[in-house]
Amino acid sequence: MSMWFAVLHVLGILSLSCCTFGSELNVPKPISCGTRAVDLPDTRQIVLCPANCTLWSLSVFGSGVYASISSICGAAIHRGIISLSGGPVEVHGLQGRTNYLSSYAHGVQSQSLSQWSSSFTVARAISLPLEVSSQTSSSATVASGAAKKPVKKPVKKPPPTTANRDCPVDMALLLDSSYNIGQRRFILQKNFVSKLATMLKVGTPGPHVGVVQTSETPRTEFYLTNYTTAKDVTFAIKEIPYIGGNTNTGKAILHTVRNFFNPDFGVRRGYPRVIVVFVDGWPSDNVEEASILARESGINVFFVSVAKPSPEEMGLVNDQDFMRKAVCKDNEFFTFTMPSWFGTNKFVKPLAHKLCSIDQMLCSKTCYNSVNLGFLIDGSSSVGDGNFRLVLDLLVSIARNFDISDIGSRIGAIQFTYDQRMEFNFNDHITKDNALRALQNIPYMSGGTATGDAINFAVRSLFKPHSSSNRKYLIIITDGQSYDDVRGPAMAAQRDGITVFTVGVAWAPMEDLKAMASEPKESHVFFTREFTGLAQFQQPIVRGICRDFTEFN
């Protein structure tokens, strides 16, 4: 371990009696191979793992986010932060969670765990340069012998960089680390990205930045809240190692959507989410499927192409439309090209400007976070209480797919017989748990069936009083013939911008279901003979809402 102390001493991580730091740093705390995160006194701390930890003896629970009963050094090896040679690791404490996932990486098999009370992530401990202050100690010693008073050289510090409040985005930078870019251009890419982070003015409450490497297998280098100043981000980027391998860009986008943009890793509620993909040449895999998932998840994908393929090389490219398919929208705003990694300073500012133009980030609003769903529920006598519960189960399963919140999607519910009863409106329950609970607990009415009057009531009392930019959807569930006209009220609702889905059960006439539903009828009308068959409609209805939302936008 003495070797690591010598290295850390040179890098400036250990405090020197002759100097003080310009910024406060934690001295790495030596720990054993088996030390757990729960054993640390602080939620954020730099530790020093020893060399030659026995891999099979390291208990690790989780992947990326680890349960705090995990070995810190084991988690750091599993993440690729350190090797068996040991080294410094930065530990970030997090809240507890459920469903810690198992995986095998770098010789360590992590285990799954259903739940734990606290969590942590690990990151590389970056080495900041020493800044000598004008205050020095006369007791400094020199290894070669007698004490010698150092020369006082005050260093003028640059003014602190403040966060850019006009750029409130959460951003993942996907660096190309493939064989195609090579180690030399990889270093040039890191230099460019470091300048970009400085231009963006990373920090709270401005942009937060994390980095994922694209190669054979994607690897998260650090998350959004690991480093929250441009200076720290720059030093962290400098230490990212080159990997090599194929340019599996699609796999990296998929990894980022599923694993990076997670509240556990510091994703901020209501902030636009951005993926910036850097590719030297062209991707080795298909990007379309991953990019569709990114768009549906509300993530804006930007594509930065460097040294794009020449006409002679196009025959080697799997999908020649990869840039058009990868981005949020094929309108030139989300693409950016540079001829090479040399002389890129002039491109830093225009790219930073694009990444902060949040008013043009069309993918921030999605079918999941920008809709108002109104449920019009038949409570007539022919339904019965038991079947009514099956109806509510379907509606709850549909609503569970959406991001219900005060700044996201909303749901409201009306039950009807001959009369109508507002169960709750779009403003009554603005948290997902409360909204789902209210939906599940609606009491059954019993009575006749007047669906046309119920549609008029929904438009008048549910949708019109709630002014919102969210897309409007009405899902009608009925099991029989209405005693009044349904076509006129449904057409009026659609003229008011409400998309209508109809779900019929048992004796509900197909003619009425089609008359009420929006076009095309075949994707907005659903029918089953039995109430037990309702569950099959959950995914088709959700997909239909998203398809309609995407086409409208």
VOGU-3710 file (C-alpha; in Angstrom, 3 decimals, decimal comma):
1> msmwfavlhv> 0,000/0,000/0,000  3,006/2,278/0,474  3,353/2,507/-3,312  -0,129/4,055/-3,584  0,651/6,584/-0,843  3,748/7,622/-2,784  1,733/8,024/-5,982  -1,017/9,932/-4,218  1,605/12,149/-2,600  2,981/13,079/-6,017
11> lgilslscct> -0,475/13,655/-7,520  -1,428/15,977/-4,719  -4,179/13,877/-3,194  -2,421/13,585/0,174  -2,128/16,840/2,087  1,364/18,305/2,399  2,457/20,193/5,473  4,133/22,833/3,302  1,097/23,576/1,191  -2,651/24,102/1,346
21> fgselnvpkp> -5,129/23,303/-1,369  -7,104/25,869/-3,297  -10,147/23,646/-2,856  -10,961/21,272/-0,030  -10,113/17,642/-0,771  -10,647/14,512/1,248  -7,550/12,511/2,134  -8,162/8,955/0,872  -8,976/6,686/3,772  -7,258/3,276/3,566
31> iscgtravdl> -9,786/0,446/3,815  -9,690/-3,315/3,610  -10,993/-5,453/0,766  -14,095/-6,304/2,754  -14,997/-2,812/3,987  -18,630/-2,068/3,185  -20,182/1,273/2,308  -22,400/1,013/5,378  -19,200/1,083/7,476  -18,236/4,583/6,274
41> pdtrqivlcp> -19,143/7,570/8,451  -19,775/9,934/5,505  -22,106/9,578/2,511  -19,422/10,958/0,181  -15,843/9,909/0,764  -12,630/8,972/-1,043  -11,176/5,647/0,065  -8,040/3,706/-0,858  -8,500/0,044/-1,782  -5,531/-2,295/-1,246
51> anctlwslsv> -3,972/-4,435/-3,950  -4,652/-8,122/-4,579  -8,164/-8,459/-3,147  -9,401/-12,039/-3,487  -12,266/-11,750/-5,947  -14,293/-14,748/-4,811  -14,433/-13,414/-1,252  -15,909/-10,000/-2,189  -19,630/-9,689/-1,455  -21,244/-7,361/-3,990
61> fgsgvyasis> -24,988/-6,758/-4,363  -26,262/-4,845/-7,393  -24,971/-3,426/-10,679  -24,119/0,258/-11,036  -26,058/1,024/-7,869  -24,947/-1,246/-5,037  -26,544/-2,108/-1,715  -24,510/-0,547/1,095  -23,711/-3,977/2,541  -21,494/-4,554/-0,515
71> sicgaaihrg> -17,704/-4,472/-0,436  -16,584/-1,063/-1,712  -13,461/-2,465/-3,367  -15,490/-5,315/-4,853  -17,971/-2,836/-6,338  -15,123/-0,678/-7,706  -13,515/-3,693/-9,422  -16,923/-4,802/-10,726  -17,481/-1,329/-12,251  -13,973/-1,223/-13,737
81> iislsggpve> -13,031/1,783/-11,578  -9,914/0,012/-10,271  -8,053/-3,193/-11,072  -6,532/-5,809/-8,758  -3,719/-3,307/-8,175  -6,104/-1,323/-5,979  -6,315/2,448/-5,872  -8,429/5,423/-4,809  -12,211/5,273/-5,179  -14,833/7,956/-4,630
91> vhglqgrtny> -17,942/6,607/-2,847  -21,330/8,344/-3,162  -24,063/7,308/-0,724  -27,653/7,034/-1,987  -31,077/6,153/-0,648  -32,208/2,566/-0,407  -34,046/0,905/-3,263  -35,584/-2,341/-4,437  -34,481/-4,878/-7,043  -30,672/-4,722/-7,029
101> lssyahgvqs> -29,595/-6,553/-10,191  -26,895/-9,212/-10,464  -24,237/-9,222/-13,196  -20,733/-10,456/-13,957  -17,993/-7,959/-14,793  -14,203/-7,765/-14,454  -13,997/-11,073/-12,625  -16,611/-10,176/-9,987  -20,058/-11,797/-9,867  -22,479/-9,426/-8,148
111> qslsqwsssf> -25,616/-10,807/-6,536  -29,231/-9,709/-6,736  -31,046/-8,348/-3,678  -34,734/-7,583/-3,377  -34,364/-4,542/-1,101  -31,945/-2,661/1,145  -32,136/0,505/3,219  -29,232/2,404/1,597  -27,151/2,301/-1,589  -23,986/3,725/-3,113
121> tvaraislpl> -22,169/4,251/-6,404  -18,440/4,343/-7,062  -16,429/6,635/-9,314  -12,810/7,308/-10,093  -11,189/9,591/-7,544  -9,887/12,459/-9,640  -6,557/14,109/-8,841  -6,706/17,885/-8,726  -3,442/19,835/-9,130  -1,904/21,461/-6,081
131> evssqtsssa> -2,499/25,181/-5,701  0,136/26,700/-3,423  -1,211/29,427/-1,171  0,722/32,307/0,339  0,376/30,701/3,784  2,999/27,984/4,343  4,276/26,136/7,338  7,801/26,593/8,636  7,820/23,013/9,851  7,907/21,497/6,353
141> tvasgaakkp> 10,503/18,769/5,969  12,449/17,574/2,959  13,198/13,894/2,477  16,882/14,537/1,870  17,532/15,881/5,322  17,215/19,214/7,134  14,056/21,257/7,148  13,987/23,868/4,460  11,561/26,731/4,225  9,844/26,671/0,821
151> vkkpvkkppp> 9,680/29,694/-1,436  6,344/31,423/-1,194  4,775/31,772/-4,612  1,243/33,093/-4,434  -0,892/31,722/-7,242  -3,605/33,861/-8,712  -6,777/31,787/-8,880  -9,121/32,160/-11,833  -12,577/33,507/-11,000  -15,050/30,731/-10,163
161> ttanrdcpvd> -17,227/29,545/-13,039  -20,899/29,854/-12,238  -23,445/27,360/-13,508  -25,383/28,298/-16,617  -28,949/28,748/-15,352  -30,153/29,096/-18,957  -29,119/25,525/-19,725  -31,036/23,320/-17,245  -30,421/19,907/-18,858  -29,304/16,441/-17,757
171> mallldssyn> -26,820/15,257/-20,362  -25,069/11,973/-21,169  -22,012/12,282/-23,405  -21,374/9,049/-25,324  -17,690/8,993/-26,238  -16,429/6,840/-29,101  -13,825/4,476/-27,630  -13,690/2,015/-30,533  -10,804/0,719/-32,616  -12,070/3,016/-35,351
181> igqrrfilqk> -11,128/6,189/-33,492  -7,831/4,915/-32,111  -6,019/6,129/-29,020  -4,608/9,343/-30,504  -7,952/10,658/-31,767  -9,599/9,416/-28,561  -7,421/11,876/-26,619  -8,386/14,662/-29,051  -12,046/13,731/-28,518  -11,601/14,008/-24,729
191> nfvsklatml> -9,999/17,427/-25,153  -12,954/18,597/-27,232  -15,504/17,240/-24,742  -13,649/18,904/-21,859  -13,869/22,256/-23,650  -17,551/21,584/-24,287  -18,162/20,986/-20,556  -16,417/24,272/-19,778  -18,460/26,133/-22,400  -21,686/24,599/-21,056
201> kvgtpgphvg> -20,752/25,816/-17,525  -21,626/22,566/-15,808  -23,064/22,941/-12,316  -26,173/23,272/-10,198  -28,696/24,587/-11,188  -27,386/24,471/-14,754  -26,358/21,486/-16,874  -25,342/18,203/-15,237  -23,115/15,913/-17,280  -22,154/12,239/-17,193
211> vvqtsetprt> -20,098/10,100/-19,548  -20,664/6,689/-21,148  -18,075/5,011/-23,361  -19,146/3,388/-26,638  -17,155/0,309/-27,606  -17,864/-3,415/-27,787  -19,755/-3,130/-24,481  -20,932/0,266/-23,148  -19,466/1,484/-19,878  -20,659/4,322/-17,660
221> efyltnytta> -17,658/6,355/-16,511  -19,542/8,708/-14,212  -23,115/9,819/-13,560  -24,793/13,222/-13,496  -24,047/14,099/-9,874  -20,592/12,525/-9,477  -18,969/15,789/-10,607  -20,958/18,995/-10,504  -18,475/21,655/-11,649  -16,850/22,094/-15,049
231> kdvtfaikei> -13,422/21,807/-13,418  -14,189/18,442/-11,808  -15,814/17,127/-14,976  -12,747/18,141/-16,989  -10,380/16,269/-14,677  -12,673/13,220/-14,650  -12,776/13,159/-18,473  -8,982/13,425/-18,603  -8,657/10,177/-16,629  -11,037/8,120/-18,803
241> pyiggntntg> -9,046/5,249/-20,374  -9,286/4,170/-24,000  -11,032/0,792/-24,426  -11,116/-0,268/-28,097  -13,580/-2,656/-29,741  -16,459/-2,217/-32,180  -18,495/1,000/-32,366  -21,705/-0,439/-30,885  -23,553/2,871/-30,745  -27,039/1,343/-30,625
251> kailhtvrnf> -26,055/-0,768/-27,648  -24,606/2,306/-25,896  -27,780/4,356/-26,476  -29,886/1,472/-25,134  -27,646/1,177/-22,068  -27,894/4,921/-21,428  -31,681/5,026/-21,722  -32,176/2,039/-19,428  -29,404/2,512/-16,877  -28,051/6,066/-16,914
261> fnpdfgvrrg> -31,173/8,221/-16,721  -32,335/6,942/-13,357  -33,419/9,011/-10,322  -30,919/7,011/-8,258  -28,139/8,564/-10,332  -29,262/12,167/-9,957  -31,729/12,659/-12,828  -33,695/15,812/-12,018  -37,438/15,950/-12,284  -38,717/18,171/-15,078
271> yprvivvfvd> -35,294/18,776/-16,670  -34,789/17,927/-20,359  -32,712/14,776/-20,852  -30,116/14,721/-23,608  -27,838/12,080/-25,133  -24,945/13,422/-27,222  -23,503/10,629/-29,363  -19,975/11,097/-30,708  -19,066/8,753/-33,568  -15,810/8,673/-35,481
281> gwpsdnveea> -16,817/7,163/-38,823  -19,967/5,047/-38,449  -21,648/2,675/-35,993  -21,016/-1,069/-36,087  -24,549/-1,946/-35,015  -28,118/-0,809/-35,621  -29,188/2,395/-33,860  -32,859/2,568/-34,837  -34,448/0,414/-32,119  -32,466/2,079/-29,331
291> silaresgin> -33,263/5,551/-30,659  -36,996/4,782/-30,803  -36,835/3,788/-27,124  -34,964/7,038/-26,366  -37,627/9,134/-28,102  -40,472/7,294/-26,371  -38,674/7,845/-23,043  -38,503/11,612/-23,582  -34,767/11,745/-24,313  -33,365/14,085/-26,962
301> vffvsvakps> -30,649/12,314/-28,972  -28,031/14,496/-30,676  -25,568/12,898/-33,099  -22,072/14,352/-33,598  -20,439/12,760/-36,625  -16,692/13,181/-37,062  -14,897/12,095/-40,245  -18,100/10,699/-41,708  -17,689/7,900/-44,250  -16,487/8,834/-47,712
311> peemglvndq> -18,414/7,701/-50,812  -15,904/4,857/-51,185  -16,546/3,729/-47,596  -20,350/3,843/-47,732  -20,460/0,234/-48,874  -19,007/-0,757/-45,492  -21,755/1,013/-43,536  -24,539/-1,302/-42,283  -27,218/1,414/-42,333  -26,415/4,484/-44,401
321> dfmrkavckd> -29,294/6,409/-42,766  -27,885/5,903/-39,261  -27,740/9,618/-38,411  -31,297/10,289/-39,537  -32,621/7,291/-37,591  -30,611/7,982/-34,443  -31,633/11,544/-33,648  -34,709/12,866/-31,844  -36,069/14,384/-35,065  -34,636/14,468/-38,581
331> nefftftmps> -34,683/18,260/-38,942  -30,908/19,036/-38,949  -31,098/20,574/-35,458  -30,132/17,304/-33,777  -27,158/16,512/-36,040  -23,703/18,062/-35,975  -20,718/17,265/-38,181  -16,994/17,948/-37,898  -14,495/16,992/-40,623  -11,910/15,659/-38,132
341> wfgtnkfvkp> -10,732/15,907/-34,524  -8,106/18,491/-35,486  -8,887/22,211/-35,265  -12,178/21,682/-33,427  -12,117/24,777/-31,200  -14,452/26,641/-33,562  -17,109/23,942/-33,138  -17,331/24,064/-29,329  -19,525/27,146/-29,016  -22,118/26,286/-31,735
351> lahklcsidq> -22,537/22,753/-30,352  -22,927/24,079/-26,795  -25,551/26,534/-28,066  -27,547/23,695/-29,616  -27,379/21,586/-26,469  -28,798/24,453/-24,413  -31,647/25,336/-26,814  -34,259/23,584/-24,697  -37,168/25,207/-26,555  -36,219/23,109/-29,612
361> mlcsktcyns> -35,888/19,803/-27,779  -38,942/18,188/-29,274  -38,497/14,830/-27,585  -38,760/16,162/-24,040  -42,533/15,780/-24,219  -43,599/12,169/-24,653  -46,759/10,122/-24,681  -45,889/9,063/-21,142  -45,417/12,470/-19,519  -47,623/14,804/-21,557
371> vnlgflidgs> -51,148/13,381/-21,755  -54,424/13,790/-19,867  -56,306/10,489/-19,705  -60,020/10,601/-18,956  -61,712/7,295/-18,067  -65,461/7,041/-18,738  -66,659/3,967/-16,873  -69,996/2,164/-17,347  -71,482/1,531/-13,894  -74,805/0,114/-15,096
381> ssvgdgnfrl> -76,632/-2,799/-13,460  -75,582/-5,281/-16,178  -71,921/-4,912/-15,228  -72,096/-6,134/-11,640  -69,649/-5,401/-8,825  -67,236/-8,251/-9,590  -66,899/-7,345/-13,252  -66,634/-3,666/-12,313  -63,469/-4,550/-10,387  -62,037/-6,168/-13,552
391> vldllvsiar> -62,752/-2,931/-15,426  -60,855/-0,952/-12,790  -57,952/-3,424/-12,955  -57,596/-2,689/-16,677  -57,689/1,074/-16,149  -55,130/0,922/-13,359  -52,800/-1,181/-15,530  -53,120/1,402/-18,328  -52,538/4,380/-16,015  -49,503/2,731/-14,426
401> nfdisdigsr> -47,568/3,183/-17,683  -47,713/6,988/-17,488  -45,643/9,531/-15,555  -48,414/11,053/-13,458  -47,339/14,201/-11,606  -48,043/17,895/-11,208  -45,806/18,627/-14,218  -46,524/15,436/-16,160  -49,529/13,397/-17,200  -52,861/13,475/-15,337
411> igaiqftydq> -55,784/11,091/-15,042  -59,444/11,678/-14,234  -62,428/9,328/-13,948  -66,209/9,548/-14,424  -68,670/6,755/-13,712  -71,990/6,830/-15,525  -75,397/5,159/-15,542  -78,345/7,408/-16,466  -76,518/9,919/-14,295  -72,849/10,872/-14,158
421> rmefnfndhi> -70,552/11,000/-11,159  -67,183/12,732/-11,200  -64,980/10,302/-9,292  -61,982/12,625/-9,499  -60,739/15,256/-11,942  -57,307/15,993/-13,394  -56,317/18,187/-10,439  -57,436/15,949/-7,575  -54,524/13,488/-7,571  -51,199/14,763/-8,868
431> tkdnalralq> -49,005/11,941/-7,588  -48,992/8,580/-9,283  -49,603/6,515/-6,145  -52,581/8,608/-5,064  -54,097/8,605/-8,550  -53,825/4,826/-8,931  -55,226/4,277/-5,450  -58,197/6,546/-6,158  -58,881/4,727/-9,420  -58,733/1,305/-7,798
441> nipymsggta> -61,117/2,339/-4,995  -64,004/3,727/-7,094  -67,294/2,320/-5,684  -69,763/0,687/-8,064  -72,983/2,680/-8,784  -75,497/0,423/-10,654  -78,285/1,829/-12,889  -79,075/2,366/-16,576  -76,816/3,346/-19,515  -76,666/6,816/-21,086
451> tgdainfavr> -73,253/6,958/-22,761  -73,942/10,044/-24,938  -74,824/12,201/-21,940  -71,727/10,877/-20,167  -69,467/11,960/-23,059  -70,966/15,468/-22,964  -70,419/15,569/-19,213  -66,765/14,482/-19,614  -66,054/17,222/-22,147  -67,857/19,875/-20,120
461> slfkphsssn> -66,748/18,929/-16,599  -63,463/17,027/-16,955  -61,563/18,353/-19,978  -62,692/21,966/-20,475  -62,067/23,223/-16,904  -58,465/21,927/-17,053  -56,308/24,165/-19,224  -53,226/22,203/-20,269  -50,878/21,681/-23,205  -51,135/17,925/-22,657
471> rkyliiitdg> -52,783/15,829/-25,357  -56,314/14,748/-24,387  -57,578/11,153/-24,441  -60,922/9,666/-23,429  -61,200/5,908/-22,862  -64,810/4,686/-22,756  -65,636/1,250/-21,336  -69,208/-0,054/-21,675  -70,944/-3,418/-21,723  -74,223/-2,627/-23,455
481> qsyddvrgpa> -76,520/-0,542/-25,610  -76,821/3,145/-24,750  -80,320/4,624/-24,373  -79,242/7,851/-26,066  -77,305/9,003/-29,121  -73,531/8,476/-28,897  -72,298/9,630/-32,326  -73,039/13,353/-31,919  -71,395/13,763/-28,484  -68,364/11,720/-29,588
491> maaqrdgitv> -67,887/13,825/-32,738  -68,130/17,001/-30,649  -65,488/15,661/-28,264  -63,137/14,906/-31,150  -63,617/18,411/-32,552  -62,427/19,673/-29,171  -59,160/17,782/-29,665  -60,019/14,708/-27,617  -58,918/11,342/-29,014  -61,468/8,641/-28,154
501> ftvgvawapm> -60,744/4,957/-27,528  -63,699/2,594/-26,950  -63,674/-0,746/-25,155  -66,774/-2,904/-25,465  -67,714/-5,978/-23,433  -70,496/-8,584/-23,847  -73,541/-6,842/-25,405  -71,912/-3,544/-26,377  -72,912/-2,915/-30,032  -69,900/-2,720/-32,375
511> edlkamasep> -71,771/-0,023/-34,333  -71,815/2,243/-31,270  -68,191/1,498/-30,398  -67,065/2,509/-33,895  -69,319/5,569/-33,922  -67,669/6,898/-30,760  -64,044/6,024/-31,562  -61,492/8,202/-33,341  -60,014/7,289/-36,708  -58,656/4,864/-37,722
521> keshvfftre> -61,393/2,766/-36,120  -59,427/-0,493/-36,168  -56,791/0,883/-33,774  -59,213/2,757/-31,478  -61,902/0,087/-30,933  -61,528/-2,986/-28,698  -64,048/-5,716/-27,917  -64,240/-8,860/-25,789  -67,120/-11,185/-24,955  -66,007/-11,669/-21,354
531> ftglaqfqqp> -64,831/-9,207/-18,687  -61,939/-11,582/-17,989  -60,639/-10,725/-21,471  -60,116/-7,031/-20,692  -56,528/-7,434/-19,480  -55,322/-8,184/-23,026  -56,098/-4,597/-24,093  -53,669/-2,840/-21,769  -50,615/-2,810/-24,050  -52,517/-2,178/-27,326
541> ivrgicrdft> -54,244/0,857/-25,779  -50,988/2,261/-24,379  -49,251/1,726/-27,727  -52,203/3,351/-29,489  -51,951/6,439/-27,263  -48,208/6,716/-27,949  -48,674/6,202/-31,686  -51,363/8,897/-31,813  -49,210/11,247/-29,714  -46,170/10,766/-31,962
551> efn> -48,145/11,247/-35,169  -49,793/14,388/-33,831  -46,435/15,925/-32,876
//
